[in-house]
C-alpha cells in the first residue's frame, strides 16, 4: 500500500491540523462535496460517538480524527467519554471540552498534505502549492490504509493486534473485485462525497432481491467487495411477517465473539455470511410467511436493543414485498 504515515490506529498522523475552511477558498467545489460526506463527520456522527463512549480507545480516535492535534483534543476528554456510559449514569462529573479540530473528521490535510507538500496524482505546474506527485494516490493503495485493520487483544499493558482482520475491505476488493479503483464508485468524477452505505438511495440499489416459489434470492449489485463491509457491526437481516409482526430468519454479515483468557480479552471472528460479488444467495421462507423485507443495520443488535439512538439512524429497509405462492 501507499505509505503516507497511516498506522491503522497505532499512532496519530504526524501532520499539523489545517482547517478545511482554508482549503475552501480555492477548492470550493471539493469542500462543498466533502462537507456532505461521512468523512466530514467521522468523529462527530452519533453512531461513532456512542461507540467511543462504550469503548473509549485511542485506537479508534486515531482513525476517525487521525491528526495528532485532533487525537490530543479528543483524548483530553477521555474521562468525559468514560463517564457517559450507562454504568456511570448520575455519577458523571467531568465536562467535555470543545473538540473543533476533531469535529472536522477526515479533513483535507489527512490525505493531501505531507511534509509541506500537497499530494496529487499529477502536477499541472500552476498550483501555488508544492506538489508531490504520487501516481498511486488515486488508487485503492491509499484507501486501504484506513479501511483495513486487525482485531486486537486487550491486555494490562495495552492493545495487541492478532493478525485477524477486523475490517477487510481492501483484501475483499483484491479477492472479489480489483478491476475498478475505490474512487471509481465512491468518488465519481472525482467528487469528494465519498459515497457509501449512508447514501441510502445508493445503498438500496446495491442489492437485487427476487422472490420465487417460497424463497428469496439475493445478490449484491455493482459492489466490488463483500456486502456489508467495513464496520464489524454492519449487517443485513431477512425478515418475514407471518401475521404477528416481522421476525428475523436470516442474517447477512460477519459475527464475532469476545474471548476471555486469563488477563486478556480477545475479539475473534466467528462467522461470515456477507454477500460475495456475483453470487446469488437462496433463503427459504417459512410456509406461513405473508410478507418479507431485507433491512440494513448500521449498528449491532445490542445498539438496537438499548434504543439510545433513533431507530432510523440504525437501520434502513432495502427491499420488501408480499409472499405470493
N, C-alpha and C positions, 0 to 999 in steps of 0.2 A: 504494500500500500504506500501511498504518498506520505512521506514523513514530514509533518508540519508541527511536531511537538505535541500532538494529542496523545494522551496517556490512557484513554479508556477508564477514566475515573481515578487513576493513581495519583496524579498531581494536576495542578492548575496549568492553564496555557500561559506561558511566560510572555505576555504582551500587555502593555498599558491599555486601560479602558479608554475608548473614544466613543462618545455617543453617536448613534445612528443619525441623530438630527444634524450633525455636522456634515455627514455624507449627503444628506438630502438636498443641500444647497446646489449641488451639481448633479446628483443622481436621484432626482425627484421621482421618476417612474419606478425605479428599483425600490426606493424607500417606501413608496405607497403600497407596492405589492407585498414587500416584507412585513409591513405593519399589519396586514391581514392574515399573516401566516402563523402557524404553530411555533415556528422558530422565535417569533417575537414575544410569545407568551410561554416559552418553555419553562420558565421559572414561576410565572405568576398564575398559571391556569389552576383551577380548583382541584382537579384530579391529582396533579403533581403535588400541590401544597398539602393535600390530605395525606398523600403517601409519605411526604417528608416528615409530617407530624408522627406518623406511625413508625417510620424508620429514619430518624434524623442522622443520616450518614453523609459524611463528607464525600464519599464515593459518588453519591447521586448528585450532589451540588456541583461537582467538578465537570459534570456532563451537561447539566441544564443551565448553568451560568458559569462557564468554564474559565473566564479570565481571572487572573489572580486577585484583582481588586473586587470582582464580583464574589468570588469564593470567600474572601475575608469578610465581606459585608454580611453574607448570609450566616457564616459560622459564628459571627459575633452575636447572633440571635439564637444560638443553639439551645440555650436554656428555655427561651420562649417556645420554640418548637416542641421541645420535650414536654413542657407543661400543658400544652394544648391537648394532649392525649386524654382519652376518656378517663383513664385511671387517676388523673390529677384534677378532674372536674371539681371546681370550687376551691382548689388549693393553689391555683396559679398566681404567682407574684411578679414574674418578670414582665417587662414591657418590650414590645417589638420596635426596634429602631427602624427607620425607613430604609428600604433597600432599592434605591433608584437605579443603581447600576445593574444589579441582578435582575431587576424587572424588565430590562431590555433583552434578557434571554440570550439567544444565539444571535448576537448583534454583528454588524458588518466586519468588525475587526477580528472576530473569532475565526473567520475563514480567510479573509482577504489581506491581512497585514502581518508581516513578519520582518523583524529587524529593520524597520523603517522603509520597507518596500511593499508595494501593493502587488499581490499575486494575481495573475491573469493567464489565460491560455495564449494570448498574443499581445503584441505591442504596436499600436498604430503610430507611435512616435509623437503623438500630440498631447499626451497626458501630462498634467502638471506634477504628477507623482513619479517617483522612481518605480519602474515596473520590473517585476521579476517574472519572467515567462516560465510557466510550469505547464507543459503540454497535458499532463495528467490531471490538472486542476479541475477540469470539467467532466471528469470520469468518475466511475464508482470507486476508484482508488482513493478519492477524497472522502466520499460519503461513508465508506466502510470504517473510517477512523472512529466514528461516533455510533454508528448503527450496528455495531457488533462488539460484544464484550462477554467476559466469562462470569460464571457463577462464582460465589465466594463462600468461604467458611469463616465464621466469626469465632475468634479465639481471644483469650485475655490480652494478647499482645497486638490485636488488631485484625484486619481482614486479610485473608489469604485466598488467592484465586485457585480454582480447582482444575481448570483446563476445559471444563464443560461449558458450552456457550449458553448464556442467559438470553442474549439477543443474537440472532444468527442471520440477519437479513443479507449481509454481503455474501456469506457462504451459500445461502439459499439461491441468491441470484447467480452465482457461479455454477451451481449444480443444475438449476432448473430453467434459467433464462440465459443471461450472459450475452444476448445479441444486442439489445439496446442498453444504453447507459441509464443510470438512475435519473439524470436530468431530462432525458427524452420524455419521460412520463410525468415526473414530479416538478419539472421546471419547463413546461412547454414554451418554446420560442424564447428561452432564457428568463422567463418571468420568475421573480423571486417570491412566488406564492407558496412554493414547497407543498404542493397538493399531497394529501394523504388521507388517512381514514377519517379525519374530522371534516373533510369535504363530503358532506353526507350525500349530495346528489351523485358525486363521482363514486362514492362507496357503493351506492345502490346499483350502479352499473357494473360493479366488479364481480358479480356472481350471476349465473343463469340457473334458474330452477324450473324443472319440468315435473309435472305430476302425471303419473300413468299407472293404472292398474294397481292401486293401493300402495304405491311407493313414490318417493321423491328422488329425482336425480339432480344432483347439484355439482356445479363446477365453477372455478374461477374464470374470469374473462379479462384478458389484457393485463394480467398480473404476472410479473417476471420473477416472482419468488413465492414462497409459501403464503397462504392466506388463511387466517390472520398471520401477521408477522409483527416484529417489534416487541413492544412490552409483553412480558410474560403473562400478564393477566388478561390480555385481549383474547376473546373467543367468540364463537357464534353458537347459537343454540337452534335446534329444530324443535318446534313446539306444536302440539296438537290440542284441539279442543274437542272433547267427546261429549259436551253438553254441560260440563261443570266448570268450565274455565280452562285456560291454556296450561299445559304441563310440558316440561322438557322431556324429550325422548332421545335426544342425541346431542352431543357436544363436539364442536369442531375447534381444535386449538391444542395448545400444549398444557400440560399439567406438571406440577412439581410437588415435592414433599420436603418437609423440614426434618432433618435427622439430627438427633442429639447424641453426641458421642463424647462421654466424659465432660471436659470443659469446652467442647467445640460444638457449634451449631452450623450445620451444613445444609445448603439448599441443593437439591438434586432434581433433575428432570425425571418424571415418572411415566410420561406418555406424550404422544404427539399424533393428533388426528387432523392436523392442518391440511387444507386442500393443496395439492400439488398441481402446478400448471399443466393443463392438457388432460387431467384425469377426471372422469366422472365418478361421483360418489353416490351409491344407491343406498337409500334409507327406507326400510319398510315402515308403513304406517299401521297403527292399530286398526282392527276391523271396525271399531265403533267411532273412529275419528270423523268429525264433521268439518272442521277447518284446520288449516295448517299455517304456520308462519316461520320465517327464518329471521332471527334477530342477531345484531352485532352488539357485543358488550365491550366497553372500554375499560372496565374495571373488573374486579373479582366478584364472585358470588357473595363474599363477605361484605364488600363495599355496598352491594345492593341490599343485603340483609340489614345493615346498620342504618340505611336511609339517611345518612348525613348529607349526601349530595342529592340534588334533584334527579329523579328517575330519567328525565330527558337528557341529562348530561352523561348518563352512564350507559345508555343503550339506544338503539335505533332499529326499527323494523326494516329489513331489506326487501322482503318479498312475502306475500301471503295469498291465500286462496281457499276456495271451497274444495272439499273432497267429493268428487263425483265418480262413481264406480260404473 
